[in-house]
């Protein structure tokens, strides 16, 4: 069955929720979620909390995560700590993890969801813009993971889930910065799974496809030619929603995935396999003329 669960397009909690997993599958666990104030990160926090988990949502925008935390606590009754950090600055990460441990005494799950993206041709991409995306997506993921390892996971074990993408699987026009960054994170996932497995740490990547109600979709989806046609031609013939990605994260974080590590779980309805990669139209080239030999 490919019928999607209920979702809302805004950064608000679900009005109703039907449990597909055991309601207390994450009971008394603590999840630390970067980028948890909006979009997919927000829905992951909500679904985790609906399954008994306490959360920490962290981003550079303190007001955003504070507002989000109030919504999450009101909808689920679980605790949610809102913290400000910049994944590019290790000292802010250390401070946020210290505050988390002081409040909850432990951290069981890390979701690396902080990211930055925009559409830009490689030829027009500034050196600083490219570096910024790498700094946030790739280096930021490593920074948070390493500090979490040193502060808690090394001695207690844990679960790390890195949110990535399918951009690099075929090569997507205007996305060399994000595709490179996410490909590097997938490689990081495998390396850390190997090195940290003996510490009882599982590390996996979760790669969403086109997901409705997200900032990424608002920024990127509307600019792609024949977008509706591409979606309808994908195997499940629809977009995904944030609740579906949160359910995938819930699986990876739960005991159901106790023997899963070092892998990439693609949750895109099979769209990367079939969607037309209209790179010529994106580049403004109507017809391709091969060079004469």
Secondary structure, 3 states (H helix, E strand, C coil): CCCCCCCCCCCCCCCCCCCCCCCCCCCCCEEEEECCCCHHHHHHHHHHHHCCCEEEEEECCHHHHHHHHHHHHHHHCCCEEEEECCCCCHHHHHHHHHHHHHHHCCCCEEEECCCCCCCCCHHHCCHHHHHHHHHHHHHHHHHHHHHHHHHHHHHHCEEEEEEEECCCCCCCCCCHHHHHHHHHHHHHHHHHHHHHHHHCEEEEEEEECCECCCHHHHHHHHHCCCHHHHHHHCCCCCCECHHHHHHHHHHHHCHHHCCCCCCEEEECCCHHHHCCCCHHHHCCCCCCCCCCC
